[in-house]
Amino acid sequence: MAESSVASAPQVTDQRLVKGARARASIARHAADVASVEGLTGVSIGRLATDLGISKSGIATLFGSKEALQLAAVRAAREVFVEQIVAPSMSEPRGLTRLRAVVDRWFGHVLEPAFPGGCFRVSTLAEFDSRPGPVRDAIVTDHDEWLVFLAKEIRKAQDQGELGPGDPDALAFELDAVVSAANTARQLGADAKVATARAIADRLLGRIES
């Protein structure tokens, strides 16, 4: 009897860990949804408890603080972005084909956003650009790593002779600025400007002669 109890203890613990991880992931994703519309400052334990029908103490046990919840929302949004844009594009041949796939999916993310308020990164960068602290640091790190990724893919296309010479970091910055502007236009209902942004991105990647 004692041996049976000991053997079952790890199973119970594992199940609780899995359940806790699922709950954290679900809450963090909802926090990202809220933040995309109302900003990360609109994310609170009380707000999410009301939205999800969970006790405040339950959320507090999982996250501990509002700041931890905000950081979890940043991570959740990053995971969605990677899953929808980066991961599927990596199966494309390296070089311009892959880079174009990334940009195509990026614009798809703008036109059919994963979050109700549009691109999470665009909205939170503007919100926290002058607010020092761990949340701002996480947002900036995420954005910087995205630009580094873009620059690496641009450099690969240049190395293969598929993209003209130039500063990969500068081109990554230009693409990011163009798509960010497209997201803002889309949220304002100016879909024609999204098409304009897409044309600019195409020219930057050499699809259309300037």
Kinemage of the C-alpha trace (Angstrom):
@kinemage 1
@onewidth
@group {chain A} dominant
@subgroup {mainchain}
@vectorlist {calphas} color= white
{ca met a 1} P 0.000 0.000 0.000
{ca ala a 2} L 2.776 2.388 0.922
{ca glu a 3} L 4.698 1.496 -2.231
{ca ser a 4} L 1.609 2.214 -4.347
{ca ser a 5} L 1.203 5.641 -2.755
{ca val a 6} L 4.821 6.504 -3.382
{ca ala a 7} L 4.594 5.381 -7.023
{ca ser a 8} L 1.482 7.468 -7.650
{ca ala a 9} L 2.940 10.639 -6.126
{ca pro a 10} L 5.078 11.574 -9.182
{ca gln a 11} L 2.054 11.077 -11.480
{ca val a 12} L -0.061 13.418 -9.381
{ca thr a 13} L 2.723 15.986 -9.340
{ca asp a 14} L 3.216 15.737 -13.106
{ca gln a 15} L -0.496 16.169 -13.757
{ca arg a 16} L -0.577 19.263 -11.570
{ca leu a 17} L 2.426 20.708 -13.371
{ca val a 18} L 0.831 20.085 -16.768
{ca lys a 19} L -2.457 21.583 -15.616
{ca gly a 20} L -0.658 24.601 -14.181
{ca ala a 21} L 1.326 25.106 -17.383
{ca arg a 22} L -1.838 24.963 -19.480
{ca ala a 23} L -3.580 27.442 -17.219
{ca arg a 24} L -0.633 29.847 -17.368
{ca ala a 25} L -0.494 29.590 -21.166
{ca ser a 26} L -4.228 30.237 -21.511
{ca ile a 27} L -4.168 33.214 -19.155
{ca ala a 28} L -1.043 34.674 -20.782
{ca arg a 29} L -2.606 34.413 -24.229
{ca his a 30} L -5.732 36.222 -23.048
{ca ala a 31} L -3.512 38.862 -21.455
{ca ala a 32} L -1.860 39.367 -24.866
{ca asp a 33} L -5.298 39.731 -26.486
{ca val a 34} L -6.266 42.390 -23.943
{ca ala a 35} L -2.932 44.187 -24.295
{ca ser a 36} L -3.243 44.380 -28.080
{ca val a 37} L -6.385 46.491 -27.618
{ca glu a 38} L -5.937 48.280 -24.304
{ca gly a 39} L -2.179 48.164 -23.836
{ca leu a 40} L -0.200 46.211 -21.294
{ca thr a 41} L -1.220 48.724 -18.639
{ca gly a 42} L -4.759 47.440 -19.136
{ca val a 43} L -3.668 43.953 -18.122
{ca ser a 44} L -4.358 43.223 -14.468
{ca ile a 45} L -5.046 40.209 -12.314
{ca gly a 46} L -8.518 41.533 -11.521
{ca arg a 47} L -9.387 42.190 -15.162
{ca leu a 48} L -8.311 38.731 -16.302
{ca ala a 49} L -10.049 37.072 -13.371
{ca thr a 50} L -13.308 38.713 -14.419
{ca asp a 51} L -12.837 37.907 -18.113
{ca leu a 52} L -11.938 34.267 -17.571
{ca gly a 53} L -14.136 33.503 -14.559
{ca ile a 54} L -11.118 32.628 -12.428
{ca ser a 55} L -10.447 33.776 -8.890
{ca lys a 56} L -7.897 36.550 -8.381
{ca ser a 57} L -6.038 34.323 -5.969
{ca gly a 58} L -5.807 31.609 -8.616
{ca ile a 59} L -4.163 33.970 -11.105
{ca ala a 60} L -1.980 35.499 -8.418
{ca thr a 61} L -0.762 32.032 -7.454
{ca leu a 62} L 0.253 31.323 -11.057
{ca phe a 63} L 1.878 34.690 -11.818
{ca gly a 64} L 2.492 36.491 -8.549
{ca ser a 65} L 2.184 40.060 -9.796
{ca lys a 66} L 0.811 42.289 -12.540
{ca glu a 67} L 4.317 42.765 -13.925
{ca ala a 68} L 4.844 39.008 -14.179
{ca leu a 69} L 1.511 38.763 -15.991
{ca gln a 70} L 2.572 41.491 -18.426
{ca leu a 71} L 5.867 39.714 -19.095
{ca ala a 72} L 3.967 36.480 -19.710
{ca ala a 73} L 1.796 38.320 -22.238
{ca val a 74} L 4.918 39.507 -24.085
{ca arg a 75} L 6.229 35.939 -24.231
{ca ala a 76} L 2.862 34.591 -25.385
{ca ala a 77} L 2.657 37.143 -28.191
{ca arg a 78} L 6.192 36.301 -29.271
{ca glu a 79} L 5.339 32.603 -29.410
{ca val a 80} L 2.331 33.313 -31.635
{ca phe a 81} L 4.437 35.467 -33.947
{ca val a 82} L 7.129 32.811 -34.248
{ca glu a 83} L 4.563 30.065 -34.796
{ca gln a 84} L 2.677 31.937 -37.519
{ca ile a 85} L 5.490 33.736 -39.340
{ca val a 86} L 8.982 32.489 -38.561
{ca ala a 87} L 8.586 28.730 -38.107
{ca pro a 88} L 6.675 27.961 -41.330
{ca ser a 89} L 8.983 30.207 -43.368
{ca met a 90} L 12.080 28.306 -42.282
{ca ser a 91} L 11.021 25.356 -44.430
{ca glu a 92} L 11.524 27.531 -47.528
{ca pro a 93} L 14.878 27.508 -49.357
{ca arg a 94} L 17.324 29.906 -47.723
{ca gly a 95} L 17.825 33.210 -49.470
{ca leu a 96} L 15.318 35.514 -51.124
{ca thr a 97} L 12.615 32.831 -51.298
{ca arg a 98} L 12.637 32.444 -47.532
{ca leu a 99} L 12.870 36.183 -46.929
{ca arg a 100} L 9.882 36.805 -49.166
{ca ala a 101} L 7.962 34.066 -47.368
{ca val a 102} L 8.638 35.798 -44.070
{ca val a 103} L 7.414 39.127 -45.439
{ca asp a 104} L 4.347 37.514 -47.036
{ca arg a 105} L 3.342 35.918 -43.745
{ca trp a 106} L 4.156 39.146 -41.915
{ca phe a 107} L 1.677 41.054 -44.063
{ca gly a 108} L -0.784 38.215 -43.570
{ca his a 109} L -0.381 38.794 -39.842
{ca val a 110} L -1.377 42.416 -40.466
{ca leu a 111} L -4.387 41.643 -42.666
{ca glu a 112} L -5.644 38.768 -40.516
{ca pro a 113} L -4.239 39.592 -37.077
{ca ala a 114} L -3.853 36.928 -34.440
{ca phe a 115} L -4.794 39.490 -31.790
{ca pro a 116} L -7.956 41.632 -31.704
{ca gly a 117} L -5.950 44.862 -31.562
{ca gly a 118} L -3.600 44.004 -34.415
{ca cys a 119} L 0.141 43.526 -34.093
{ca phe a 120} L 1.051 43.136 -30.433
{ca arg a 121} L 4.627 44.324 -30.958
{ca val a 122} L 3.642 47.585 -32.642
{ca ser a 123} L 1.149 48.565 -29.962
{ca thr a 124} L 3.337 47.699 -26.981
{ca leu a 125} L 6.497 49.323 -28.368
{ca ala a 126} L 4.655 52.618 -28.625
{ca glu a 127} L 3.174 52.181 -25.159
{ca phe a 128} L 6.430 51.377 -23.340
{ca asp a 129} L 9.057 53.251 -25.376
{ca ser a 130} L 9.568 55.751 -22.539
{ca arg a 131} L 8.757 53.543 -19.542
{ca pro a 132} L 11.902 51.922 -18.131
{ca gly a 133} L 11.646 48.592 -16.397
{ca pro a 134} L 11.521 44.829 -16.984
{ca val a 135} L 8.460 44.972 -19.248
{ca arg a 136} L 10.038 47.563 -21.534
{ca asp a 137} L 13.264 45.555 -21.547
{ca ala a 138} L 11.382 42.423 -22.640
{ca ile a 139} L 9.573 44.276 -25.421
{ca val a 140} L 12.766 45.898 -26.684
{ca thr a 141} L 14.672 42.604 -26.566
{ca asp a 142} L 11.940 40.884 -28.559
{ca his a 143} L 11.983 43.635 -31.176
{ca asp a 144} L 15.781 43.715 -31.388
{ca glu a 145} L 15.927 39.948 -31.858
{ca trp a 146} L 13.362 40.200 -34.645
{ca leu a 147} L 15.457 42.801 -36.460
{ca val a 148} L 18.556 40.628 -36.038
{ca phe a 149} L 16.678 37.680 -37.530
{ca leu a 150} L 15.531 39.768 -40.497
{ca ala a 151} L 19.032 41.110 -41.094
{ca lys a 152} L 20.451 37.572 -41.092
{ca glu a 153} L 17.925 36.425 -43.681
{ca ile a 154} L 18.669 39.504 -45.792
{ca arg a 155} L 22.388 38.776 -45.575
{ca lys a 156} L 21.806 35.191 -46.745
{ca ala a 157} L 19.939 36.460 -49.813
{ca gln a 158} L 22.772 38.895 -50.526
{ca asp a 159} L 25.400 36.169 -50.147
{ca gln a 160} L 23.549 34.115 -52.748
{ca gly a 161} L 23.434 37.048 -55.150
{ca glu a 162} L 19.627 37.244 -54.986
{ca leu a 163} L 19.487 40.657 -53.352
{ca gly a 164} L 21.550 43.727 -54.116
{ca pro a 165} L 24.349 44.961 -51.867
{ca gly a 166} L 23.567 47.202 -48.951
{ca asp a 167} L 23.341 47.310 -45.187
{ca pro a 168} L 21.209 44.343 -44.006
{ca asp a 169} L 20.447 46.088 -40.713
{ca ala a 170} L 19.177 49.167 -42.536
{ca leu a 171} L 16.962 47.092 -44.845
{ca ala a 172} L 15.589 45.155 -41.867
{ca phe a 173} L 14.777 48.465 -40.181
{ca glu a 174} L 13.045 49.737 -43.335
{ca leu a 175} L 10.940 46.595 -43.698
{ca asp a 176} L 9.960 46.723 -40.041
{ca ala a 177} L 8.954 50.371 -40.340
{ca val a 178} L 6.892 49.717 -43.472
{ca val a 179} L 5.015 46.741 -42.022
{ca ser a 180} L 4.464 48.552 -38.715
{ca ala a 181} L 2.929 51.449 -40.654
{ca ala a 182} L 0.767 48.955 -42.535
{ca asn a 183} L -0.501 47.573 -39.226
{ca thr a 184} L -1.454 51.042 -38.024
{ca ala a 185} L -3.217 51.761 -41.316
{ca arg a 186} L -5.119 48.472 -41.102
{ca gln a 187} L -6.279 49.226 -37.562
{ca leu a 188} L -7.502 52.617 -38.765
{ca gly a 189} L -9.420 50.998 -41.617
{ca ala a 190} L -7.127 52.353 -44.335
{ca asp a 191} L -6.642 49.128 -46.281
{ca ala a 192} L -5.467 51.007 -49.368
{ca lys a 193} L -2.431 52.139 -47.389
{ca val a 194} L -1.667 48.515 -46.538
{ca ala a 195} L -1.454 47.861 -50.278
{ca thr a 196} L 0.875 50.839 -50.587
{ca ala a 197} L 3.075 49.478 -47.811
{ca arg a 198} L 3.137 46.101 -49.524
{ca ala a 199} L 4.282 47.721 -52.768
{ca ile a 200} L 7.089 49.477 -50.913
{ca ala a 201} L 8.194 46.206 -49.320
{ca asp a 202} L 8.142 44.529 -52.729
{ca arg a 203} L 10.387 47.223 -54.146
{ca leu a 204} L 12.768 46.879 -51.214
{ca leu a 205} L 13.046 43.168 -51.970
{ca gly a 206} L 13.514 43.735 -55.684
{ca arg a 207} L 10.178 42.324 -56.836
{ca ile a 208} L 9.352 45.503 -58.697
{ca glu a 209} L 11.802 47.748 -60.456
{ca ser a 210} L 11.866 51.176 -58.852
